[in-house]
């Protein structure tokens, strides 16, 4: 795989802040978002991208895959909790409950109940402002799949966020 | 309702055609329950935006920007500008320090290959007026203060600035070259933790800034009004 061209690198630099926001919407805390962004950039630099690849869409896809890998490793860690330190979870709760982060806490709890597929699709469209076509390209699924995932994500959020807010 | 929720979702995201939107709007006017679901979806959208679309959420750590900048070239620091003699510059420049400043590096003799300012710095040079105090914040945590602007002999414009990052404060001059801000001079003004923003005028790097201006400035520094006009027209 060829390394990044200068124009791809420049495009990526311009898109970095948006991808960082995407990472934050997936992880729900700034430390994990920075880590996910760093992993994304490392992978893009290590593997490069095709000369005709759209740098931003490619990077979002790499980020998505990195997050999915993280979710899978979390599933393994949940099966073997004695092997895991819970520091990141403690930092998450400390960050979320302080001051203005109660809203973040409620939304994050609701988002955590979505499937990974739904959360990815909703983040790209509702937060990143991507079109369904762009989102389908990034997630490598048909547009129809994006439509149904987003609708289901919103239904699940209405059920979970609304109920947690009422508590 | 499942199909309706997909329709409402697409409507919210601007993905329906004009005829489809019109049809749905007619239904929304006549069906309060449908309208209520849309309002809940809109409220969720607003919450997501307000929660995740913040300045903090978009802030990229400097170390990650450096990854993209430093991977462009691992050449040692080059000499900048067009003067033949390099002795006595006294710049405390090393590849890692230059990389930490976020500037792109190219190995060269200073003639054809000169570093191009990264996009964050370039945005400030494009848009921010010169100032005597205070800083423009960059998304990666660095700070920039454009100090003055002047016309360059032969045409074009140059801007002198201070750049502050975790390694210290840098004093530089970048000039527009075919639409890109090219770094002509850069020196370490003061190391990180220093309380002095400026060393004395006899400091070698400040001399090099002055020498470059003496050789390349067509006139005195631009007035605030003239600079404002140029910023408004994209430095044309």
Contacts between the chains, C-beta under 8 A, distances in Angstrom:
chain1	res1	chain2	res2	distance
A	4	B	71	7.8
A	6	B	72	7.4
A	9	B	68	5.8
A	9	B	72	6.5
A	10	B	119	6.4
A	12	B	68	6.2
A	13	B	65	6.9
A	13	B	68	5.6
A	13	B	69	7.9
A	13	B	118	6.7
A	13	B	119	5.0
A	13	B	120	7.8
A	14	B	119	5.7
A	16	B	60	4.7
A	16	B	64	7.1
A	16	B	65	6.8
A	16	B	68	7.6
A	16	B	139	7.9
A	17	B	58	4.0
A	17	B	59	7.3
A	17	B	60	5.7
A	17	B	139	5.4
A	18	B	58	7.1
A	20	B	57	6.8
A	20	B	58	5.8
A	20	B	59	6.8
A	20	B	60	5.0
A	21	B	52	6.3
A	21	B	53	6.4
A	21	B	57	4.5
A	21	B	58	5.0
A	24	B	52	5.9
A	24	B	57	4.3
A	25	B	48	7.6
A	25	B	52	4.5
A	25	B	57	7.6
A	30	B	56	6.9
A	30	B	57	7.8
A	33	B	57	7.5
A	34	B	61	5.4
A	34	B	64	7.4
A	37	B	60	6.9
A	37	B	61	7.7
A	37	B	64	5.8
A	38	B	61	7.6
A	38	B	63	7.6
A	38	B	64	5.4
A	38	B	67	7.5
A	41	B	64	5.5
A	41	B	67	5.2
A	41	B	68	6.4
A	42	B	67	7.1
A	45	B	67	6.6
A	45	B	68	7.4
A	45	B	71	5.3
A	103	B	47	7.1
A	103	B	50	7.4
A	103	B	51	5.7
A	104	B	51	5.4
A	107	B	47	6.0
A	107	B	48	6.8
A	107	B	51	5.0
A	122	B	48	7.7
A	123	B	52	7.9
A	125	B	13	5.6
A	126	B	13	7.6
A	126	B	45	5.5
A	126	B	48	5.1
A	126	B	49	7.4
A	127	B	48	5.6
A	127	B	49	6.7
A	127	B	52	5.0
A	127	B	53	6.1
A	131	B	13	7.9
A	131	B	15	7.2
A	132	B	10	7.7
A	132	B	13	6.9
A	132	B	15	5.3
A	147	B	6	5.7
A	147	B	9	7.1
A	147	B	10	6.2
A	147	B	15	7.6
A	148	B	6	6.4
A	150	B	9	5.3
A	150	B	13	7.2
A	151	B	2	7.7
A	151	B	5	4.9
A	151	B	6	4.3
A	151	B	8	7.8
A	151	B	9	4.2
A	154	B	5	7.1
A	154	B	9	5.6
A	154	B	41	5.2
A	154	B	44	6.1
A	155	B	5	5.8
A	157	B	44	5.1
A	158	B	37	7.9
A	158	B	40	5.1
A	158	B	41	7.1
A	158	B	44	6.3
A	161	B	44	6.5
A	161	B	47	7.3
A	162	B	40	7.3
